[in-house]
Amino acid sequence: MFQPGARPTIAVTSSRNIVVAGAGIGGLAAALALAARGFRVSVFEQAPRPEETGAGIQLAPNATRILRDLGVADRLKPAVVVPEALVVRSGASGRGSSACI
């Protein structure tokens, strides 16, 4: 029943079940982090199976530390490739500058 001036109440469930939509990098990282904290996580992905997209992923040191904290860094190590050089291009002109790593 509505009562003017009354504070609304919000029902909070004590469920520890989480649904993650998408099995991309963000979805899987979120699922691992939540599961490590005691949540029961279900991950749903629209693609029928995982596939390579043809693009590489460059991870900064902070992201690498997160992978280590999630317990997956050692399993990913065999797939790591260190680039020999890096080219940064301007979106406007297309000109690039390269740096040896």
FENDALIN-V312632 format. One record per residue. N is the residue number from 1. RES is the residue in one small letter. SS is DSSP state (H for helix, E for strand, - for the rest). D_CENTER is the distance of its C-alpha to the mean C-alpha in whole Angstrom. Layout:
n=N res=RES ss=SS d_center=D_CENTER
n=N res=RES ss=SS d_center=D_CENTER
This chain:
n=1 res=m ss=- d_center=43
n=2 res=f ss=- d_center=42
n=3 res=q ss=- d_center=44
n=4 res=p ss=- d_center=44
n=5 res=g ss=- d_center=43
n=6 res=a ss=- d_center=41
n=7 res=r ss=- d_center=37
n=8 res=p ss=- d_center=35
n=9 res=t ss=- d_center=33
n=10 res=i ss=- d_center=30
n=11 res=a ss=- d_center=29
n=12 res=v ss=- d_center=27
n=13 res=t ss=- d_center=26
n=14 res=s ss=- d_center=25
n=15 res=s ss=- d_center=23
n=16 res=r ss=- d_center=20
n=17 res=n ss=E d_center=19
n=18 res=i ss=E d_center=16
n=19 res=v ss=E d_center=15
n=20 res=v ss=E d_center=11
n=21 res=a ss=E d_center=12
n=22 res=g ss=- d_center=10
n=23 res=a ss=- d_center=9
n=24 res=g ss=- d_center=7
n=25 res=i ss=H d_center=4
n=26 res=g ss=H d_center=2
n=27 res=g ss=H d_center=5
n=28 res=l ss=H d_center=6
n=29 res=a ss=H d_center=4
n=30 res=a ss=H d_center=6
n=31 res=a ss=H d_center=9
n=32 res=l ss=H d_center=10
n=33 res=a ss=H d_center=10
n=34 res=l ss=H d_center=12
n=35 res=a ss=H d_center=14
n=36 res=a ss=H d_center=15
n=37 res=r ss=- d_center=16
n=38 res=g ss=- d_center=19
n=39 res=f ss=- d_center=17
n=40 res=r ss=E d_center=18
n=41 res=v ss=E d_center=15
n=42 res=s ss=E d_center=15
n=43 res=v ss=E d_center=13
n=44 res=f ss=E d_center=14
n=45 res=e ss=- d_center=14
n=46 res=q ss=- d_center=16
n=47 res=a ss=- d_center=17
n=48 res=p ss=- d_center=20
n=49 res=r ss=- d_center=18
n=50 res=p ss=- d_center=15
n=51 res=e ss=- d_center=16
n=52 res=e ss=- d_center=16
n=53 res=t ss=- d_center=16
n=54 res=g ss=- d_center=18
n=55 res=a ss=- d_center=16
n=56 res=g ss=- d_center=15
n=57 res=i ss=- d_center=12
n=58 res=q ss=- d_center=13
n=59 res=l ss=- d_center=11
n=60 res=a ss=- d_center=13
n=61 res=p ss=H d_center=15
n=62 res=n ss=H d_center=13
n=63 res=a ss=H d_center=9
n=64 res=t ss=H d_center=12
n=65 res=r ss=H d_center=13
n=66 res=i ss=H d_center=10
n=67 res=l ss=H d_center=10
n=68 res=r ss=H d_center=13
n=69 res=d ss=H d_center=13
n=70 res=l ss=- d_center=11
n=71 res=g ss=- d_center=14
n=72 res=v ss=- d_center=13
n=73 res=a ss=H d_center=14
n=74 res=d ss=H d_center=17
n=75 res=r ss=H d_center=16
n=76 res=l ss=H d_center=15
n=77 res=k ss=H d_center=18
n=78 res=p ss=H d_center=20
n=79 res=a ss=H d_center=18
n=80 res=v ss=- d_center=17
n=81 res=v ss=- d_center=20
n=82 res=v ss=- d_center=21
n=83 res=p ss=- d_center=22
n=84 res=e ss=- d_center=26
n=85 res=a ss=E d_center=26
n=86 res=l ss=E d_center=24
n=87 res=v ss=E d_center=25
n=88 res=v ss=E d_center=24
n=89 res=r ss=E d_center=26
n=90 res=s ss=- d_center=27
n=91 res=g ss=- d_center=26
n=92 res=a ss=- d_center=29
n=93 res=s ss=- d_center=31
n=94 res=g ss=- d_center=29
n=95 res=r ss=- d_center=31
n=96 res=g ss=E d_center=29
n=97 res=s ss=E d_center=29
n=98 res=s ss=E d_center=28
n=99 res=a ss=E d_center=28
n=100 res=c ss=E d_center=29
n=101 res=i ss=- d_center=26
